[in-house]
Amino acid sequence: MMVFLRRTVLLRYLLLSIALLFFLTSFWLPQGDQRDCGSVWQPCLTNYIQTPLAPPILEERAESDEAPPLVRECPGQAFQARKLLQFLRSSLAEDGEDVLLEPYLLSWDQLLSFMESLGTMVSLFSQKVREKTELIRHLSLKRSSEFKSAGSSGLQTPAAFGLKTGVYRSVRSMVEAEQQAGMVSFSRRTDSGCRTLLRLHRSLLWLKLLLEGLSEGPDAEGRFKTPGELSRDAYKVALAPHHPWMLRQAAEIVFLALPDRKYFLQLVCVQKQEEATPVLRIIIHALSVVHTRTQRLLAKYNMLELP
């Protein structure tokens, strides 16, 4: 009997190790979608439902992009909720529809600091997200360099390229320019800014849903959901529909490794749930506005299902 139990425990640890190894390496694999399902590596999904186009969100823009006093600077840590809020608000173009890419990516720099503070397991995932933000910045610099070289030879080129001006100034301008340049494919994977932005867009939804869970109070029995449970719930909605089966299983290890709720509250510079809820709701609203604008733009140009 003891030998059998010992073998069972060893087998369980072996399976967890295999799942963890797959998790750590699978971020180098391209993300699939529901059209790729049906194989042993990616069974078709029945429990995960892609969220529909979000309803309109009231955009209560202030006179300035400054964060409210309720969202404070938190000394001694990389993630600053106040800076995140400022960048999110700055990313909203004045036309009421577009998203400016430079402050959008600066928002992601703060979100990456948030993720990296949650431990080694999440940091491994955040590194792949960071590569996506760097890719868009690299594309911007590359196009800017091409413009300068072509401009010096007198060739006809677009007015400018870059994150502050030109085709990489905003989500709309990037999508339209990459479509015209033939950088976007609806049948194969490409290193385009559009495809990269779509992956960031999905991850932004995961973080938004996680923060929404953290902002909520206890259930009827007075119990708070753990961050691991909230992350799992958010993952099922935002990312699981686009991940292969084995990656979804391995993600469970990350959820188990997350710190407790108190640690999350300290990241937004509060100590109690009563203090955290209003702060988190301010951040969630800003995330929701940016996410909704991006969702509508990607949907308008049929970019939501890029391979």
N, C-alpha and C positions, 0 to 999 in steps of 0.2 A: 504493500500500500504506500509506504514512504517513497519507494522508488517511482511509483506511478505519479504521486503528487509532485515529486521533484522534477520529473520529466514534463509535467503539465506546466509548472512554473517556468521552466527553461524555454518551453515552446512559446509561451505567452510573451516572454521577454524578447525572444527571437523575432516574433511577428512584429512587435512594437519597434524593434531596431530596424527591421526592413522597411516598415512604414515611415519611420523617421528619416532613413536614408533617402527614400523616394521623395519625401517632402522637401529635403534640403536640395535635391538635384532637380526637382521638377519645375522650379522657377526658371530654369533654362529652356524648358519646353514651351512651345507656343500654346496659348490658351485656345481651346476649341469652343464650339457653340453647339446648340441643340441639334444642328444638322449633322454633326459628326457622331451622334450617338448610335448605339446598336451593336457595338463590338464588345468583346470581353474587357477591353481597357476602358471603355466609356459607355456603360449601360445607359439606356434612355432614362430620363428623369421623369418621375411621377410626383414627387413630393416638393419639388422646387418650382416656383412660379415666377416668371420674369415680371417685374413691376411695370405697370402701364405708364404711359406718359403722365407726369405729375400734373395735378390741377393747378390753377393759377395761385400764386403766393403773393400776398400783399407786400409790396416793397416799400417799406417806410424808411426812405432815405433821409438821413439827417443833413443839416447844412454842411457838415464836414464829415470826413472819414474817420474822425477820432473815435476811439472806443469809449463807451460810457464809464464813469467812475467805478461802477459795480465790478467791472472786469479789471483787475489790478495786475500790475507787474509783480512777478514772483521771483525775488532774488535767489541766486544760487542754482538755477536750473536753465537748461537750454530752451525748453519749450516755454513760450510766453503766450498765454491766451489773448492778451491785449494786442500783441503784434498780429496774431492770426486774424483777429477780428478786423483790424485796420486793413490788412492786405485783402481780405475777402470783400470788404466794402469798396476798396479802391479798384477791384477788378470789374465792377459793374459799370459798363459803358453807359453814357448819358442817353443813348437812344432807347434804353429800356429793354433791349433784346440781346445785345452782344456781351461777350466776356473778354476783358483785356488779358492777354497771356502773361505779361511780365508780373503783375501782382498776383495772378492766379498761381504761377509757379512759386512765387515767394510765399504764398499761403501753404503750398505743399512743403516748402522747406520747414515751416513750423510744424505741420502735421507729421513730417518725418521725425522731427525731434521728439514729438509726442510718442510716436510708435517706438522709437529706439530707446526711450526711457522705460519701456515695459519689460525689458529683459532680452536675453540673447536670442531666444526663439523668435520673437517678433522682429528683432533687428535683422535676422536673416531674410525675412520677408520684405522689410522696409528697404533693404539694399537693392532689391529688384525694382521697387517703386522708384527709388532715387535714380536708377539708371534710365527710367522712362522720362523723368523731368530733365535729366542731362541730355537725353537724345533730342528733345524739342529745342533745347538751348543750342545744341550742336548744329541742328538743322538751320536754325536762325543765323548762326555765325557763318556757316557754310554758304548760305545763299547771299549773305552780305558780302562775303569775300568774292563770290562769283560776280556779283554786281559791280564791285569796284574794278575787278580785272577786265570785265567786258566793257565797262564804261570808259576805261582808259584807252581802249582800242576803237571806240566810236560805235560799237554795236548798239542796237536798240534793245533795251532791257527794261524791266519794270522799274518804277520810280525809286524804290528802295526795298531792302529786306532788313528785318530785324524785329526785336521784341517791342521797341518803342515806336517804330514807324514801319510802314511797308507791310508785306504779306503775313508776317508773323506777329503783327501787332495784336490781333484778336483771333478768337475762334473762327468767326465767319470769314475773315480775310485769309486765314490759313487754309481753311477747307476749300474755298473757292480757288485759291492759287494752286494748291496741290492737285486738285481735280484737273485744272487746265494744263498743268505740267505733266500729267499722266503718272503721278506718284502714287495714286490710290488705286488699288485693285479690289474688286468685289469677288474675285475667284481664287486669289492666292495672297499669302502673307507678304507684306512689304514693310520696310522701316520708315513709314511715313509718319508725319506729325499727327494726322487724323487717327490712324490706328493706335498710336501711342496715347493720344488724348482719350480715346475710348476706354482703354485699360485704366487710366487714372480716374476717369469718370466713374467707373464701377467701384473702384477702391474708395472713392470719396463717399459713395452711397453707404458702403460698409461702415466707415467711420461715423457718418452722420447717424445711422441707425444705432450704433453702439452708444453714442453720446445721448441719444434719445432714451435709451434704456437706463442709462446712468442717472438721467434727470428725473426718472419716475420714482414714486414712493413705494412703500411695501405693499404686498398683496393683502388679501382679506385676512390672512393668518399672521400678518405682521412681519412677513419674511421678505427681504430684499433678494432679488436675483443676483447671483455672483457675476463678476465681469466675464468669466468664462462662459456662463450660460448666455449672457447678453451678446457676446461675440459670436457664439454659435448661431443664435437666432438671426443676427444681422448677416452672417456669412451665408446662411441658407437662402436669403433673399437676394443679396447683392453679388456674390461671387460664385457660389456653388453651381448655379446653372451654366457657368462657363468653364468649370474645372472638370478634369477627368475623375473617374470614380476613385482611384487610388489616392489621388491628391485630397479629395474630400475626406477620406478616412484618416489620412495622415494629419490633416488640419486639426483633428480632435486633440492631438498632442499639444499643439500650441495653446488651445483654449484651456487645457488643464494647467499650463505653466504660467498663466496670467496672474499678476498680483491681486490683492484683495481690493475691495471698493474704496477703503480708506486711502490707499495709495493714489487711486485715480482722482479723488477729491483734492488731495494735496497738489496735484499737477495744475489745478486751476486756482490754487492758492486759497483754499477754504478747508475747514475742518469738519463741518457738519453737513448732512444732507440738506437741511433747510437753507444753508448758505449756498450750496452747490446748485440747487435746482434753478434759481433765477439766472445765475451766471451761464449755466449750460444752455438754457433756453435761448439766451441772446446769441450764443455761438451757433446753436442749431439752426436758428432762423437765418443767419447769414449763410451758412452752408447750404440750406435749402434753396435760397434764392439763386446762388451760383449754380447749384446742381440742376435746378429747373431750367435756367437759361441754357445751360450746356446741353441738356437733354433735348430741348426744343430745336436747337440748332443742328445737333447731330441727326435728329429725326427728319428735319426739313431736307437734309441732303442725303438721306438714306444711309447714314453712317453707323447706325446702332448695331448692325450685324456684320461688321467687317471681319473677315477671317483672321 
